[in-house]
Amino acid sequence: MNKVLLTGRLTRDPEMRALASGKHVTQFSVATNEYAGNGKERPEYHNIVTWDRLAEICGRYLGKGQQVSIEGRIQTRTWDDERGARHWKTEVVASSVEMLSGRRKKDYAAESAADGLEARAAQFASESAEDDDEAAVAAEDPVPEAVAA
């Protein structure tokens, strides 16, 4: 059985891209700690890949420093470069990613700023619509005969 469970922190912001086929893929790395005893820790770094809808969600909501829990499988890819050298890359293909530390602080600030702008735009639009309604009503009023003469 090929199953991986990791809990760690993102070491960088996820990189999301769309393939020519229309699929989305997001790549990021997660750091975990191995406790060796006597208060010593050894960090281990894991390359993570997500696909399709999960890739879109990770690209939008995850950021450097966030703590996540990942479930997936290990995959090793091999390829030859232009010079004929063979390369290997082992990564975790995630099937599930759970945010353990909430969203990034800058996301909250951006969201509240966007909500404020949206509220102001809605208020402006409703005021503009009221002004247009008043102008339309005024144009429909009959002109008094005394003024018309």
FIKOLVO-432236 format. One record per residue: residue in one letter; x, y, z of N, C-alpha, C in turn; residue number from 1. Coordinates in nm, 4 decimals. Layout:
REM residues N
NODE   zake         nu         nv         nw        cau        cav        caw         cu         cv         cw   tilum
NODE      A          X          Y          Z          X          Y          Z          X          Y          Z     NUM
...
//
This chain:
REM residues 149
NODE   zake         nu         nv         nw        cau        cav        caw         cu         cv         cw   tilum
NODE      M     0.0848    -0.1169     0.0000     0.0000     0.0000     0.0000     0.0896     0.1236     0.0000       1
NODE      N     0.0580     0.2209    -0.0847     0.1342     0.3448    -0.0979     0.0508     0.4587    -0.0397       2
NODE      K     0.0727     0.4905     0.0882    -0.0050     0.5945     0.1550     0.0870     0.6771     0.2439       3
NODE      V     0.0709     0.8094     0.2369     0.1543     0.9021     0.3132     0.0641     0.9938     0.3944       4
NODE      L     0.0990     1.0144     0.5208     0.0330     1.1121     0.6063     0.1413     1.2037     0.6616       5
NODE      L     0.1294     1.3351     0.6368     0.2278     1.4322     0.6832     0.1577     1.5475     0.7524       6
NODE      T     0.2225     1.6022     0.8534     0.1792     1.7271     0.9144     0.3028     1.8144     0.9251       7
NODE      G     0.2942     1.9328     0.8662     0.4084     2.0226     0.8677     0.3693     2.1612     0.8227       8
NODE      R     0.4715     2.2438     0.7989     0.4501     2.3823     0.7567     0.5025     2.4044     0.6162       9
NODE      L     0.4304     2.4874     0.5395     0.4743     2.5206     0.4050     0.6019     2.6033     0.4121      10
NODE      T     0.7003     2.5693     0.3292     0.8267     2.6423     0.3283     0.8258     2.7573     0.2280      11
NODE      R     0.7255     2.7593     0.1398     0.7117     2.8668     0.0411     0.5665     2.8706    -0.0058      12
NODE      D     0.5297     2.9795    -0.0705     0.3949     2.9889    -0.1263     0.3788     2.8869    -0.2386      13
NODE      P     0.2594     2.8299    -0.2526     0.2358     2.7338    -0.3607     0.2478     2.8007    -0.4981      14
NODE      E     0.2944     2.7246    -0.5962     0.3036     2.7704    -0.7344     0.1977     2.6963    -0.8144      15
NODE      M     0.0963     2.7701    -0.8628    -0.0114     2.7077    -0.9383     0.0039     2.7429    -1.0855      16
NODE      R    -0.0230     2.6433    -1.1721    -0.0214     2.6694    -1.3154    -0.1268     2.5829    -1.3819      17
NODE      A    -0.1673     2.6261    -1.5003    -0.2646     2.5515    -1.5790    -0.1914     2.4857    -1.6947      18
NODE      L    -0.2214     2.3605    -1.7188    -0.1609     2.2871    -1.8288    -0.2406     2.3111    -1.9568      19
NODE      A    -0.1824     2.2763    -2.0700    -0.2500     2.2934    -2.1988    -0.3810     2.2146    -2.2036      20
NODE      S    -0.3882     2.1047    -2.1288    -0.5091     2.0219    -2.1253    -0.6222     2.0873    -2.0459      21
NODE      G    -0.5905     2.1974    -1.9751    -0.6908     2.2648    -1.8932    -0.6857     2.2263    -1.7468      22
NODE      K    -0.6058     2.1241    -1.7133    -0.5920     2.0828    -1.5738    -0.5058     2.1829    -1.4980      23
NODE      H    -0.5318     2.1959    -1.3683    -0.4501     2.2797    -1.2809    -0.3598     2.1910    -1.1961      24
NODE      V    -0.2385     2.2392    -1.1721    -0.1445     2.1693    -1.0855    -0.0796     2.2733    -0.9950      25
NODE      T    -0.0651     2.2375    -0.8685     0.0001     2.3256    -0.7716     0.1116     2.2473    -0.7045      26
NODE      Q     0.2273     2.3131    -0.6898     0.3419     2.2507    -0.6242     0.3866     2.3389    -0.5088      27
NODE      F     0.4221     2.2743    -0.3978     0.4770     2.3445    -0.2817     0.5555     2.2453    -0.1992      28
NODE      S     0.6272     2.2941    -0.1005     0.7023     2.2029    -0.0145     0.6595     2.2217     0.1303      29
NODE      V     0.6704     2.1132     0.2047     0.6313     2.1111     0.3456     0.7500     2.0607     0.4274      30
NODE      A     0.7742     2.1269     0.5390     0.8809     2.0848     0.6300     0.8190     2.0119     0.7479      31
NODE      T     0.8756     1.8957     0.7804     0.8360     1.8216     0.8994     0.9592     1.8065     0.9877      32
NODE      N     0.9393     1.7731     1.1135     1.0505     1.7538     1.2061     1.0541     1.6104     1.2548      33
NODE      E     1.1733     1.5564     1.2598     1.1953     1.4246     1.3187     1.2628     1.4483     1.4527      34
NODE      Y     1.2051     1.3958     1.5587     1.2600     1.4142     1.6926     1.3576     1.3011     1.7218      35
NODE      A     1.4854     1.3384     1.7409     1.5919     1.2395     1.7586     1.6230     1.2141     1.9054      36
NODE      G     1.5553     1.2770     1.9966     1.5838     1.2604     2.1386     1.6788     1.3678     2.1883      37
NODE      N     1.6897     1.3805     2.3193     1.7740     1.4825     2.3829     1.7404     1.6230     2.3335      38
NODE      G     1.6158     1.6458     2.2965     1.5728     1.7786     2.2522     1.6199     1.8165     2.1129      39
NODE      K     1.6714     1.7208     2.0378     1.7217     1.7502     1.9033     1.6156     1.7171     1.7990      40
NODE      E     1.6066     1.8049     1.7000     1.5142     1.7857     1.5888     1.5928     1.7860     1.4580      41
NODE      R     1.5422     1.7106     1.3622     1.6026     1.7100     1.2295     1.4912     1.7385     1.1300      42
NODE      P     1.5036     1.8500     1.0550     1.3974     1.8809     0.9584     1.4072     1.7921     0.8349      43
NODE      E     1.2913     1.7657     0.7776     1.2824     1.6903     0.6524     1.1896     1.7703     0.5612      44
NODE      Y     1.2246     1.7810     0.4337     1.1472     1.8614     0.3391     1.0844     1.7702     0.2344      45
NODE      H     0.9564     1.7937     0.2053     0.8795     1.7092     0.1149     0.8188     1.7945     0.0040      46
NODE      N     0.8352     1.7512    -0.1201     0.7705     1.8172    -0.2337     0.6293     1.7629    -0.2467      47
NODE      I     0.5319     1.8542    -0.2569     0.3906     1.8167    -0.2629     0.3339     1.8637    -0.3968      48
NODE      V     0.2502     1.7795    -0.4576     0.1821     1.8130    -0.5824     0.0331     1.7891    -0.5627      49
NODE      T    -0.0492     1.8848    -0.6065    -0.1949     1.8674    -0.6038    -0.2486     1.8929    -0.7445      50
NODE      W    -0.3616     1.8316    -0.7759    -0.4198     1.8407    -0.9094    -0.5638     1.8896    -0.9047      51
NODE      D    -0.6084     1.9461    -1.0142    -0.7468     1.9850    -1.0415    -0.8028     2.0802    -0.9357      52
NODE      R    -0.9194     2.0493    -0.8811    -0.9866     2.1406    -0.7870    -0.9038     2.1601    -0.6601      53
NODE      L    -0.8410     2.0546    -0.6101    -0.7567     2.0657    -0.4913    -0.6398     2.1596    -0.5192      54
NODE      A    -0.5863     2.1560    -0.6407    -0.4770     2.2461    -0.6783    -0.5233     2.3914    -0.6750      55
NODE      E    -0.6419     2.4188    -0.7242    -0.6966     2.5549    -0.7232    -0.7139     2.6045    -0.5797      56
NODE      I    -0.7676     2.5199    -0.4929    -0.7903     2.5581    -0.3532    -0.6575     2.5841    -0.2834      57
NODE      C    -0.5594     2.4959    -0.3024    -0.4280     2.5137    -0.2387    -0.3605     2.6405    -0.2886      58
NODE      G    -0.3683     2.6648    -0.4193    -0.3072     2.7846    -0.4756    -0.3696     2.9119    -0.4238      59
NODE      R    -0.4969     2.9068    -0.3937    -0.5678     3.0274    -0.3491    -0.5550     3.0527    -0.1988      60
NODE      Y    -0.5602     2.9472    -0.1180    -0.5716     2.9658     0.0260    -0.4469     2.9341     0.1076      61
NODE      L    -0.3495     2.8637     0.0512    -0.2311     2.8287     0.1293    -0.1198     2.9308     0.1108      62
NODE      G    -0.0361     2.9432     0.2118     0.0773     3.0342     0.2042     0.1899     2.9883     0.2944      63
NODE      K     0.3054     3.0452     0.2708     0.4258     3.0103     0.3457     0.3996     3.0215     0.4956      64
NODE      G     0.4446     2.9194     0.5692     0.4332     2.9195     0.7142     0.3081     2.8538     0.7686      65
NODE      Q     0.2090     2.8313     0.6833     0.0866     2.7680     0.7316     0.1104     2.6219     0.7642      66
NODE      Q     0.0429     2.5755     0.8674     0.0524     2.4349     0.9056    -0.0589     2.3580     0.8349      67
NODE      V    -0.0218     2.2448     0.7745    -0.1178     2.1637     0.6999    -0.1007     2.0162     0.7337      68
NODE      S    -0.2070     1.9428     0.7102    -0.2037     1.7972     0.7190    -0.2324     1.7457     0.5786      69
NODE      I    -0.1482     1.6547     0.5319    -0.1579     1.6074     0.3944    -0.1699     1.4559     0.3927      70
NODE      E    -0.2600     1.4078     0.3074    -0.2727     1.2650     0.2831    -0.2556     1.2436     0.1336      71
NODE      G    -0.1760     1.1422     0.0972    -0.1528     1.1169    -0.0447    -0.0696     0.9930    -0.0662      72
NODE      R     0.0031     0.9927    -0.1782     0.0866     0.8793    -0.2138     0.2214     0.9298    -0.2637      73
NODE      I     0.3237     0.8465    -0.2537     0.4567     0.8822    -0.3020     0.4675     0.8443    -0.4490      74
NODE      Q     0.5290     0.9345    -0.5247     0.5499     0.9105    -0.6673     0.6914     0.9541    -0.7024      75
NODE      T     0.7621     0.8729    -0.7796     0.8950     0.9103    -0.8275     0.8892     0.9213    -0.9785      76
NODE      R     0.9301     1.0366    -1.0285     0.9344     1.0601    -1.1737     1.0791     1.0571    -1.2197      77
NODE      T     1.1020     1.0092    -1.3408     1.2363     1.0123    -1.3997     1.2274     1.0749    -1.5380      78
NODE      W     1.3337     1.1459    -1.5761     1.3414     1.2040    -1.7091     1.4880     1.2277    -1.7454      79
NODE      D     1.5114     1.2394    -1.8749     1.6447     1.2690    -1.9268     1.6458     1.4130    -1.9772      80
NODE      D     1.7495     1.4873    -1.9425     1.7594     1.6259    -1.9899     1.8251     1.6312    -2.1274      81
NODE      E     1.8503     1.7536    -2.1775     1.9066     1.7723    -2.3116     2.0443     1.7074    -2.3264      82
NODE      R     2.1192     1.7003    -2.2182     2.2538     1.6435    -2.2220     2.2542     1.4913    -2.2024      83
NODE      G     2.1350     1.4353    -2.1854     2.1254     1.2914    -2.1689     2.1393     1.2444    -2.0247      84
NODE      A     2.1489     1.3371    -1.9300     2.1595     1.3006    -1.7884     2.0219     1.2620    -1.7352      85
NODE      R     2.0176     1.1557    -1.6576     1.8921     1.1087    -1.5993     1.8685     1.1796    -1.4658      86
NODE      H     1.7429     1.2208    -1.4431     1.7030     1.2880    -1.3189     1.5878     1.2116    -1.2562      87
NODE      W     1.5816     1.2153    -1.1220     1.4731     1.1548    -1.0462     1.4163     1.2602    -0.9529      88
NODE      K     1.2863     1.2562    -0.9350     1.2229     1.3454    -0.8379     1.1153     1.2660    -0.7658      89
NODE      T     1.1261     1.2615    -0.6338     1.0262     1.1942    -0.5516     0.9389     1.3009    -0.4870      90
NODE      E     0.8083     1.2829    -0.4980     0.7138     1.3815    -0.4447     0.5913     1.3102    -0.3896      91
NODE      V     0.5150     1.3845    -0.3118     0.3895     1.3343    -0.2572     0.2763     1.3930    -0.3413      92
NODE      V     0.1974     1.3068    -0.4019     0.0788     1.3503    -0.4759    -0.0360     1.3488    -0.3759      93
NODE      A    -0.0807     1.4668    -0.3371    -0.1804     1.4791    -0.2306    -0.3207     1.4514    -0.2823      94
NODE      S    -0.3960     1.3760    -0.2048    -0.5377     1.3535    -0.2332    -0.6245     1.4347    -0.1379      95
NODE      S    -0.5634     1.4803    -0.0269    -0.6355     1.5595     0.0729    -0.5369     1.6537     0.1412      96
NODE      V    -0.5770     1.7797     0.1558    -0.4963     1.8794     0.2263    -0.5881     1.9509     0.3247      97
NODE      E    -0.5503     1.9499     0.4510    -0.6300     2.0156     0.5545    -0.5490     2.1288     0.6161      98
NODE      M    -0.6076     2.2485     0.6193    -0.5407     2.3636     0.6806    -0.5569     2.3552     0.8315      99
NODE      L    -0.4468     2.3564     0.9030    -0.4513     2.3459     1.0485    -0.4331     2.4802     1.1174     100
NODE      S    -0.3771     2.5783     1.0484    -0.3474     2.7065     1.1137    -0.4296     2.8217     1.0589     101
NODE      G    -0.5350     2.7951     0.9846    -0.6183     2.9031     0.9336    -0.5545     2.9712     0.8144     102
NODE      R    -0.6214     3.0793     0.7696    -0.5709     3.1504     0.6531    -0.4610     3.2473     0.6922     103
NODE      R    -0.3891     3.2930     0.5908    -0.2817     3.3886     0.6140    -0.3380     3.5221     0.6602     104
NODE      K    -0.2620     3.5931     0.7409    -0.3044     3.7221     0.7932    -0.3308     3.8199     0.6801     105
NODE      K    -0.2464     3.8203     0.5762    -0.2652     3.9141     0.4670    -0.3941     3.8850     0.3902     106
NODE      D    -0.4428     3.7589     0.3928    -0.5692     3.7276     0.3274    -0.6857     3.7940     0.3990     107
NODE      Y    -0.6811     3.7968     0.5321    -0.7864     3.8636     0.6073    -0.7897     4.0122     0.5752     108
NODE      A    -0.6726     4.0755     0.5687    -0.6660     4.2187     0.5386    -0.7185     4.2446     0.3978     109
NODE      A    -0.6792     4.1629     0.3017    -0.7237     4.1814     0.1640    -0.8739     4.1583     0.1522     110
NODE      E    -0.9244     4.0570     0.2229    -1.0670     4.0282     0.2167    -1.1494     4.1401     0.2781     111
NODE      S    -1.1049     4.1934     0.3918    -1.1807     4.3016     0.4545    -1.1749     4.4283     0.3698     112
NODE      A    -1.0614     4.4546     0.3046    -1.0516     4.5701     0.2158    -1.1445     4.5527     0.0957     113
NODE      A    -1.1481     4.4318     0.0391    -1.2352     4.4038    -0.0749    -1.3823     4.4157    -0.0352     114
NODE      D    -1.4167     4.3673     0.0842    -1.5551     4.3791     0.1319    -1.5935     4.5253     0.1494     115
NODE      G    -1.5012     4.6062     0.2013    -1.5268     4.7489     0.2186    -1.5495     4.8182     0.0854     116
NODE      L    -1.4669     4.7866    -0.0135    -1.4834     4.8460    -0.1464    -1.6148     4.8023    -0.2099     117
NODE      E    -1.6503     4.6763    -0.1907    -1.7757     4.6251    -0.2464    -1.8954     4.6957    -0.1831     118
NODE      A    -1.8900     4.7163    -0.0528    -1.9994     4.7850     0.0166    -2.0111     4.9297    -0.0313     119
NODE      R    -1.8961     4.9959    -0.0485    -1.8980     5.1350    -0.0964    -1.9515     5.1426    -0.2388     120
NODE      A    -1.9140     5.0468    -0.3233    -1.9626     5.0445    -0.4613    -2.1134     5.0216    -0.4644     121
NODE      A    -2.1630     4.9315    -0.3790    -2.3069     4.9055    -0.3730    -2.3814     5.0298    -0.3247     122
NODE      Q    -2.3246     5.0977    -0.2259    -2.3877     5.2200    -0.1742    -2.3905     5.3266    -0.2830     123
NODE      F    -2.2811     5.3426    -0.3542    -2.2738     5.4410    -0.4622    -2.3736     5.4082    -0.5720     124
NODE      A    -2.3850     5.2801    -0.6064    -2.4777     5.2374    -0.7108    -2.6219     5.2647    -0.6704     125
NODE      S    -2.6551     5.2393    -0.5426    -2.7933     5.2630    -0.4988    -2.8231     5.4123    -0.4934     126
NODE      E    -2.7259     5.4940    -0.4514    -2.7459     5.6394    -0.4507    -2.7615     5.6915    -0.5927     127
NODE      S    -2.6829     5.6381    -0.6841    -2.6899     5.6790    -0.8238    -2.8249     5.6412    -0.8833     128
NODE      A    -2.8740     5.5223    -0.8473    -3.0043     5.4772    -0.8968    -3.1157     5.5651    -0.8417     129
NODE      E    -3.1061     5.6082    -0.7148    -3.2070     5.6975    -0.6560    -3.2057     5.8320    -0.7267     130
NODE      D    -3.0880     5.8843    -0.7571    -3.0769     6.0118    -0.8287    -3.1382     6.0001    -0.9677     131
NODE      D    -3.1134     5.8870    -1.0352    -3.1707     5.8646    -1.1681    -3.3226     5.8563    -1.1598     132
NODE      D    -3.3754     5.7907    -1.0556    -3.5204     5.7798    -1.0377    -3.5819     5.9171    -1.0147     133
NODE      E    -3.5169     6.0008    -0.9317    -3.5674     6.1358    -0.9060    -3.5654     6.2182    -1.0331     134
NODE      A    -3.4608     6.2058    -1.1136    -3.4527     6.2810    -1.2387    -3.5604     6.2342    -1.3351     135
NODE      A    -3.5888     6.1048    -1.3385    -3.6919     6.0517    -1.4268    -3.8294     6.1000    -1.3834     136
NODE      V    -3.8557     6.1034    -1.2533    -3.9837     6.1516    -1.2024    -3.9990     6.2992    -1.2350     137
NODE      A    -3.8952     6.3788    -1.2175    -3.9007     6.5216    -1.2460    -3.9261     6.5450    -1.3940     138
NODE      A    -3.8733     6.4653    -1.4827    -3.8920     6.4821    -1.6263    -4.0341     6.4447    -1.6665     139
NODE      E    -4.0973     6.3563    -1.5918    -4.2330     6.3142    -1.6248    -4.3375     6.4120    -1.5736     140
NODE      D    -4.3028     6.4963    -1.4759    -4.3992     6.5931    -1.4213    -4.4416     6.6888    -1.5322     141
NODE      P    -4.5714     6.7197    -1.5368    -4.6166     6.8154    -1.6382    -4.5624     6.9549    -1.6059     142
NODE      V    -4.5373     7.0303    -1.7077    -4.4871     7.1672    -1.6906    -4.6064     7.2562    -1.6609     143
NODE      P    -4.6005     7.3330    -1.5523    -4.7147     7.4225    -1.5232    -4.7343     7.5203    -1.6394     144
NODE      E    -4.8634     7.5507    -1.6664    -4.8967     7.6375    -1.7807    -4.8439     7.7775    -1.7632     145
NODE      A    -4.8392     7.8255    -1.6404    -4.7916     7.9626    -1.6158    -4.6460     7.9754    -1.6546     146
NODE      V    -4.5690     7.8705    -1.6306    -4.4273     7.8737    -1.6632    -4.4080     7.8557    -1.8127     147
NODE      A    -4.4970     7.7740    -1.8748    -4.4822     7.7438    -2.0167    -4.5117     7.8658    -2.1016     148
NODE      A    -4.5927     7.9565    -2.0541    -4.6312     8.0719    -2.1365    -4.5326     8.1777    -2.1369     149
//
